[in-house]
Structure formats: structure tokens, C-alpha cells
Amino acid sequence: MNDLFQQIRELRRRDERRSGAPDHVLELLLVTKVAEEACEAGELYRRSKGWGTDGPVTATTRQTQHEMCAAIMAGLVALDRLCPDGDAAQVWADYLAYGYQRALRENTEAA
């Protein structure tokens, strides 16, 4: 997990350097980037199914997958920015464990 967040930190450093935005604006830009990428993934998914006004398929599954990866990556970059103590990996691991345990419990109850 730490290797993942070492890579995420490099991506974040690149995004912050490219932005040129004042420091107090960077967090907002990184957080809102998540929504932008997620919306693009949704749009590509819609187009990959031909759910447009005239029905042609104008996006591929691979394009949709890549845009979903971009949204996830943007989320992890933003999480890293929001964890000034460098504990994004632990915050993510804790939240993933919480979600996993909840899913296990709910799935067992539903069975």
C-alpha cells in the first residue's frame, strides 16, 4: 500500500507543480478534479452503451475503464493532499477495512 501512495505522492507533486495555483487553492482543485473525472467516466460509459440521442456507440469499454482509473487516481491524489501528516495510506486502509467489514456483515445478513 505504501508503494501505491509513493506513486500517488509523485502524481500529486506533478499536479500541484503544473497547476501554478496558490497553495490555498490547490486542495480545492484536487478535490474537484475527482468529480470532473468521474463525470467524464459516466459520459463515456453512456456513450459506450449507445445511450445517446441517436443511439450510436461512440466510446469503447477501454476508454471508459481508463477514465474510471483517472477518477480513482484523482481521488487518491486528493486524499494524499488532505493528509498533511503523510498518513493517506493508513486513512485509505482503515476506510477500506471498514467498508469491507460492513459488506461482509450485510452480505451475511442478506444470505
N, C-alpha and C positions, 0 to 999 in steps of 0.2 A: 504494500500500500504506500509506503514511503517513497518508493521509486516512482510511482504514479504521481505523487504530489511534488516530487522534484521536477518532473517534466512539466506539470501544471504551473509550477512557480516560474519556470523559464518562459512558458507561454504568457503568463501574466506580465512578466517583466517586458516582454516584447510588446504586448498590447498597450501597456502603460507608456512605454517609450514612443510608440507610434502615435498615440493619442495626442500628446502635446497639451493635454488639458491640465488645468490647475489641479493640484493634489486633492482638494476638497471635492472636485467634480468626478474624479476617477472612479470612485466607488459607485456612484450613480450610473455612470456609463457602463461599467462592467456588469452591474446588476440588470440594467435594462437590456443589455445585449442578449441575455438569456431568453427574454420574451421575443425579441426580434428573430432569433434563430429558431425558436420553437414555432413561431407563426409561419416562417418560411418552410419548415418541415411539414406543417399541416397543409400548406398550399401545395407543395409537391406531392404529398400523399393524395390529395383530392385530384390533382391532375393525373397522377399515375393510375387512378381508377376511372378516368374519363368522366368525372362528375362535373363537367363544365356546362356551359350553356348550350354548346353544340355537340358535346359528347366525345370528341377525340381524346385519345391518350397522348398527353404531351410531356410526360415525365416518366422516368424509369424508377423501378424499385431501388436500384443502386443509388440514384440521386437522392431519393427520399431517405435512405439509410444514412448517407453521408451528412445530410442536413440535420438528421436527428443526432448524429455524433457531434456535429458542431454545436447544437443546443446543449448537449450534456457537457461538452468541454467548456463552453461558456459558463455554465453553472458551476463547474468545479473551479474555474479561474476566479469567478466572483466570490465563491466560498473562501478561496485562499486569501483574497483581498480582505474579506470580512473577519479573518482570523489573524490579527496582527501578531499574536504570540507564536505563529507558525504551527498551530495545532489543527489545521484544516483536516489533515489525515485522520486525526483522532475524532474530531467532530463528525466527519463522514462515517467512520467506522461505527461510532456509537449510534448514529441515526439509522444506518443500515441494519445493525443488530436489533434495534428497536422495531423497525419495520418488519424484519424477518420473524421475530418472536410473535409479533401481533398477527402476521399472516398465518403462522403455524397454529396459533390458538384459534383464530377464526375458521381456518380450514378444518381443524379437528372438530370444532363445534358444529360445522355445517355437514360433516360426514355422517 
